[in-house]
Amino acid sequence: MSKLLTVFGATGQQGGSLLHYLLKRPDALEVYRFRGVTRDMNKPAAVVLKDAGVEMVQADMDDESSLKNALVGSSAVFAMTDCYADWDKASAEVEVARGKAIADAAVAVEAELIIWSSLPNVTAMTNGKITVWENFDSKATVETYIRELPIKSAFFMPAMYMQMMKHVLTPQLNEEGELIFSVVWSKDTPCPLIDITDTGKFLVPILLNPDKYNKTSFTAATAFYTPAEMMESWRKVTGKEMKFVQAVSASSQALPPKAAEMLKEGVGLIEDFKYYGFTAEKDLEWTLAQLDDPLTSWEDFVKANEPWF
């Protein structure tokens, strides 16, 4: 009988992308059957997954028994938390508690593998120079906890979503009718990007060979792109010229106030620490060598998501 993979955030960007990808992978289907965890069973995304053959269950991450019930019979678990979906109520403490609770439940049901959606501990990585990235530090805290548990583990470290450029940081027309691309990092500073629908491409190797990838971290990016390179792809695909203006603040970029403040105060994470730290390029090179399916480039993403302006 096939093993059971349980996916948290099944109707969200990471978990949903993982499940839809796995449903198209014959090698994954030979090994696993799938269960998706959601807070709302009536969401259209939940219905679509159920119709595709995914067992959908509801769970409360603040309820230990609810988590155990959701994980009963699981061999592998993809775990993530999204306490920052509501930025006004965001709490690193809540995210840490929920992440640890999922991990504890995975151990309690004797799962063999947990894949945690993690991020760097920015405060530690920068020696205390940058302390505002609470949502990074909280995920890293859970990762440290999981590494000490009696379960195989691996860590998915997503870059900045390309989707942010479509929905949040899209170039805008100024009063003179010019297209302006504006972010708080400089025009020639590279930032790692991922099309988050590629999540499954990063995780299949781990799921098919958990022993090989036990305790490893996957630097989940397609590549590092500067704003100048991004604008060139926009120009090439859309035919539109644009100018770059480095933002003094992120408050005008359709971001929640707390997120804007974090980006403004914490821009050094991108400019000085390459988002992942000083080994970022080497870590990405290793990760890409593990994959067997081509990733979506920034230019491909631009082509697939027209119209832009």
C-alpha positions as CSV (number, residue, x, y, z in Angstrom):
1,M,0.0,0.0,0.0
2,S,1.2,3.5,-0.8
3,K,2.5,5.8,1.9
4,L,0.4,8.8,3.1
5,L,1.8,12.3,2.6
6,T,-0.1,14.9,4.6
7,V,0.3,18.5,3.4
8,F,-0.5,21.6,5.6
9,G,-1.6,24.7,3.8
10,A,-3.2,22.6,1.1
11,T,-5.3,25.4,-0.2
12,G,-2.5,28.0,-0.1
13,Q,0.4,28.8,-2.4
14,Q,3.0,26.3,-1.1
15,G,0.9,23.4,-0.1
16,G,-1.5,23.7,-3.0
17,S,1.3,23.9,-5.5
18,L,3.0,20.9,-4.0
19,L,-0.2,18.7,-4.2
20,H,-1.1,19.8,-7.8
21,Y,2.5,19.0,-8.9
22,L,2.6,15.6,-7.2
23,L,-0.7,14.6,-8.8
24,K,1.1,14.9,-12.2
25,R,4.2,12.9,-11.1
26,P,3.8,9.2,-11.8
27,D,6.9,8.4,-9.6
28,A,5.4,10.2,-6.7
29,L,2.0,8.6,-7.2
30,E,3.6,5.1,-7.1
31,V,4.9,5.9,-3.6
32,Y,2.4,8.2,-2.0
33,R,-1.3,9.0,-1.6
34,F,-2.2,12.5,-0.4
35,R,-4.1,14.2,2.4
36,G,-4.5,18.0,2.5
37,V,-5.1,20.0,5.7
38,T,-7.1,23.1,5.6
39,R,-9.0,25.4,7.9
40,D,-12.0,25.7,5.5
41,M,-13.2,22.6,3.8
42,N,-15.6,24.7,1.7
43,K,-12.9,26.7,-0.1
44,P,-13.0,26.3,-3.9
45,A,-9.4,25.2,-3.8
46,A,-10.2,22.5,-1.2
47,V,-13.1,21.2,-3.4
48,V,-10.8,21.1,-6.5
49,L,-8.2,19.0,-4.6
50,K,-10.9,16.6,-3.3
51,D,-12.2,16.1,-6.8
52,A,-8.6,15.3,-7.9
53,G,-8.4,12.5,-5.4
54,V,-6.8,14.3,-2.4
55,E,-8.3,13.4,1.0
56,M,-9.1,16.7,2.6
57,V,-9.3,17.2,6.4
58,Q,-9.9,20.1,8.7
59,A,-7.5,20.9,11.5
60,D,-6.9,23.6,14.1
61,M,-3.2,24.2,14.7
62,D,-3.9,25.4,18.2
63,D,-5.5,22.1,19.1
64,E,-3.2,19.2,19.8
65,S,-5.8,16.5,19.4
66,S,-6.9,18.1,16.1
67,L,-3.4,18.0,14.7
68,K,-2.9,14.3,15.7
69,N,-6.2,13.4,14.1
70,A,-5.1,15.1,10.9
71,L,-1.8,13.3,10.9
72,V,-2.9,9.7,11.8
73,G,-1.4,7.2,9.4
74,S,1.0,9.7,7.8
75,S,4.4,8.6,6.6
76,A,5.5,12.0,5.5
77,V,4.4,15.5,6.4
78,F,4.9,18.9,4.7
79,A,4.5,21.5,7.4
80,M,4.2,25.2,7.2
81,T,2.5,28.0,9.1
82,D,1.1,31.3,7.8
83,C,0.6,33.4,10.9
84,Y,1.4,36.5,8.7
85,A,-1.6,36.1,6.5
86,D,-3.2,38.7,8.8
87,W,-0.4,41.1,9.4
88,D,-2.3,43.1,12.1
89,K,-2.5,40.0,14.2
90,A,0.9,38.6,13.2
91,S,2.8,36.9,16.1
92,A,6.1,35.1,16.0
93,E,5.2,33.4,19.3
94,V,2.1,31.9,17.8
95,E,4.0,30.8,14.7
96,V,6.6,29.1,16.8
97,A,4.0,27.4,19.0
98,R,2.1,26.1,16.0
99,G,5.2,24.9,14.1
100,K,6.4,22.9,17.2
101,A,2.9,21.5,17.7
102,I,2.8,20.2,14.1
103,A,6.2,18.6,14.6
104,D,5.3,17.0,17.9
105,A,2.1,15.6,16.4
106,A,4.2,14.1,13.5
107,V,6.4,12.4,16.0
108,A,3.4,11.2,18.0
109,V,1.8,9.5,15.0
110,E,5.2,7.9,14.1
111,A,5.6,9.7,10.8
112,E,9.0,9.0,9.1
113,L,9.6,12.4,7.6
114,I,8.8,16.0,8.1
115,I,9.6,18.7,5.6
116,W,9.4,22.2,7.2
117,S,8.9,25.4,5.2
118,S,11.7,27.4,6.8
119,L,13.7,30.6,6.4
120,P,17.0,31.9,7.8
121,N,17.4,33.2,11.3
122,V,18.1,36.8,10.3
123,T,18.9,38.0,13.8
124,A,21.5,35.3,14.2
125,M,22.8,35.5,10.7
126,T,23.5,39.2,10.9
127,N,24.9,39.1,14.4
128,G,22.0,41.2,15.7
129,K,22.3,43.9,13.1
130,I,18.9,43.2,11.6
131,T,16.2,42.1,14.0
132,V,12.9,43.0,12.3
133,W,12.4,39.9,10.3
134,E,10.3,38.1,12.9
135,N,8.6,35.8,10.4
136,F,12.0,34.5,9.3
137,D,13.4,34.1,12.8
138,S,10.2,32.2,14.0
139,K,10.4,29.7,11.2
140,A,14.1,29.2,11.9
141,T,13.4,28.6,15.6
142,V,11.0,25.8,14.6
143,E,13.6,24.3,12.3
144,T,16.1,24.2,15.1
145,Y,13.5,22.4,17.3
146,I,12.7,19.9,14.5
147,R,16.3,19.0,14.0
148,E,16.5,17.6,17.5
149,L,13.4,15.4,17.2
150,P,13.5,11.6,16.5
151,I,12.2,12.0,12.9
152,K,13.9,12.4,9.5
153,S,13.6,16.1,8.4
154,A,14.4,18.4,5.5
155,F,13.9,22.1,5.1
156,F,12.4,24.1,2.2
157,M,13.7,27.7,2.1
158,P,11.6,29.7,-0.3
159,A,12.9,32.9,-1.9
160,M,10.9,36.0,-2.5
161,Y,7.8,34.9,-4.6
162,M,7.7,36.1,-8.2
163,Q,4.0,36.4,-7.6
164,M,4.8,39.5,-5.4
165,M,5.8,41.3,-8.5
166,K,2.4,40.6,-10.1
167,H,0.2,41.4,-7.1
168,V,2.2,43.8,-4.8
169,L,5.3,45.3,-6.4
170,T,4.1,45.7,-10.0
171,P,5.5,48.7,-11.9
172,Q,3.1,51.7,-11.7
173,L,2.4,54.7,-13.9
174,N,3.5,58.0,-12.5
175,E,1.8,61.4,-13.2
176,E,3.8,61.8,-16.4
177,G,2.6,58.4,-17.7
178,E,5.9,56.7,-17.2
179,L,6.1,53.2,-15.9
180,I,8.1,53.1,-12.6
181,F,9.5,50.0,-10.9
182,S,10.3,50.8,-7.3
183,V,11.7,48.6,-4.5
184,V,13.7,49.4,-1.5
185,W,16.9,47.6,-2.6
186,S,19.1,49.1,-5.3
187,K,18.9,48.6,-9.0
188,D,21.9,46.3,-9.2
189,T,21.3,44.3,-6.0
190,P,20.4,40.7,-6.7
191,C,17.5,39.1,-4.9
192,P,16.5,35.4,-5.1
193,L,13.1,34.8,-6.7
194,I,10.9,31.7,-6.9
195,D,7.8,31.0,-8.9
196,I,6.0,29.4,-5.9
197,T,4.1,27.0,-8.2
198,D,7.5,25.3,-8.5
199,T,7.3,24.2,-4.9
200,G,6.9,20.5,-5.8
201,K,9.9,20.5,-8.1
202,F,12.1,21.2,-5.0
203,L,10.4,18.7,-2.8
204,V,10.0,15.6,-5.0
205,P,13.7,14.6,-4.5
206,I,13.3,14.7,-0.7
207,L,10.0,12.8,-0.8
208,L,11.5,10.1,-3.0
209,N,14.8,9.8,-1.1
210,P,14.3,10.9,2.5
211,D,17.4,9.1,3.7
212,K,19.7,11.0,1.3
213,Y,18.3,14.4,2.2
214,N,17.8,13.9,5.9
215,K,18.7,17.2,7.8
216,T,19.4,19.1,4.5
217,S,18.1,22.5,3.5
218,F,17.0,23.3,0.0
219,T,17.6,26.9,-1.1
220,A,14.4,27.3,-3.1
221,A,15.0,29.9,-5.8
222,T,15.3,29.8,-9.5
223,A,18.1,32.4,-9.5
224,F,19.2,35.8,-8.2
225,Y,17.8,38.7,-10.2
226,T,18.6,42.4,-10.0
227,P,15.8,44.9,-10.6
228,A,17.7,45.9,-13.8
229,E,17.4,42.3,-15.0
230,M,13.8,42.1,-14.1
231,M,13.0,45.3,-16.0
232,E,14.8,44.0,-19.0
233,S,12.6,40.9,-19.1
234,W,9.5,43.1,-18.7
235,R,10.7,45.3,-21.6
236,K,11.5,42.3,-23.8
237,V,8.1,40.5,-23.2
238,T,5.7,43.5,-23.0
239,G,7.6,46.0,-25.2
240,K,7.1,48.6,-22.4
241,E,10.0,50.8,-21.3
242,M,10.2,51.7,-17.6
243,K,12.4,53.5,-15.1
244,F,13.7,52.4,-11.8
245,V,13.3,54.5,-8.7
246,Q,14.7,53.1,-5.4
247,A,12.0,53.5,-2.8
248,V,12.9,55.4,0.4
249,S,10.1,53.5,2.1
250,A,8.0,50.4,1.3
251,S,4.8,52.1,2.6
252,S,3.6,53.0,-0.9
253,Q,4.0,49.5,-2.3
254,A,0.6,48.0,-1.5
255,L,2.1,46.2,1.5
256,P,0.5,46.0,5.0
257,P,2.1,48.6,7.3
258,K,3.9,46.1,9.4
259,A,5.3,44.3,6.3
260,A,6.3,47.6,4.8
261,E,8.2,48.6,8.0
262,M,10.0,45.2,8.1
263,L,11.1,45.6,4.4
264,K,12.2,49.2,5.0
265,E,14.2,48.5,8.2
266,G,15.4,45.1,7.1
267,V,16.5,45.8,3.5
268,G,20.0,44.9,4.5
269,L,18.9,41.3,4.4
270,I,18.9,41.6,0.6
271,E,21.5,44.2,0.1
272,D,24.1,43.0,2.5
273,F,23.3,39.4,3.3
274,K,21.9,38.1,0.0
275,Y,18.6,37.0,1.7
276,Y,20.1,33.6,2.6
277,G,23.5,34.6,3.9
278,F,27.0,34.7,2.5
279,T,26.9,31.1,1.2
280,A,23.7,31.8,-0.8
281,E,25.1,31.2,-4.3
282,K,26.9,28.0,-3.3
283,D,23.8,26.7,-1.5
284,L,21.6,27.5,-4.5
285,E,24.0,25.7,-6.8
286,W,23.9,22.6,-4.7
287,T,20.1,22.7,-4.5
288,L,19.6,23.1,-8.2
289,A,21.8,20.1,-8.9
290,Q,19.4,17.9,-6.9
291,L,16.4,18.8,-9.1
292,D,15.1,16.9,-12.2
293,D,12.5,19.3,-13.5
294,P,13.3,22.7,-15.0
295,L,12.3,25.7,-12.9
296,T,10.4,28.7,-14.1
297,S,12.7,31.6,-15.0
298,W,11.7,35.2,-14.3
299,E,11.2,35.8,-18.1
300,D,9.0,32.7,-18.3
301,F,7.0,34.0,-15.4
302,V,6.5,37.4,-17.1
303,K,5.4,35.7,-20.3
304,A,2.9,33.4,-18.4
305,N,1.3,36.3,-16.4
306,E,0.5,38.9,-19.0
307,P,-1.1,41.4,-19.1
308,W,1.1,43.3,-16.6
309,F,0.3,47.0,-17.1
